[in-house]
Amino acid sequence: LVNDPPTAAITSPTDGQAFIASASFVITATAGDTDGTIAKVEFFEGANKLGEDLTSPYSLSWNNVTTGNYSLTVRATDDQGDATSSSLVTISVADNLAPTVTMTNPADGTVLTAPTSFTLQATASDSDGSVSQIEFFNGATSLGVDTTSPYSLRRS
């Protein structure tokens, strides 16, 4: 009898997925064998074996992953000893860079005479994500939050 090789595929993470450094996530896989059973599924980053799972659903927790680009595969071995590797899934892990923010109004050094009304304005950007909010402060005291650009806060 000829033994049909097993099948193997990574279902998560997806090819090209990005994570923030010190990432922790679960690698999940499917494996099948038309003429037998799956004995084990091994998880690899490049040639480095991360671990294995002997029972379906096949998964492995990978914790505290540092900055870099990674190539993931799984290898399914059937009950007859035949093995098949999955297609390569590449992921990236990057540092989370802080956003930048610039106060645009009032200009630095502006003197206002009380009582007065004015609008605080700021611009913000994030090179590796998006800005979810700007919080305006007077010293350590929060004056308010704006969640949409252009960011502003009216003070009376």
Buried (B, 14 or more C-beta within 10 A) or exposed (E): EEBBBBBBBBBEBEEEBEBBEEBEBEBBBBBBBEBBEBBBBBBBBEEEEBEBBEEEEBBBEBEEBEEEEBEBBBBBBBBBEBBBEBEEBEBEBBEEEEBEBEBEEBEEEEEEEEEEEEEBBBBBEBEEEEBEEBBBEEEEEEEEEBEEEEBBBEBE
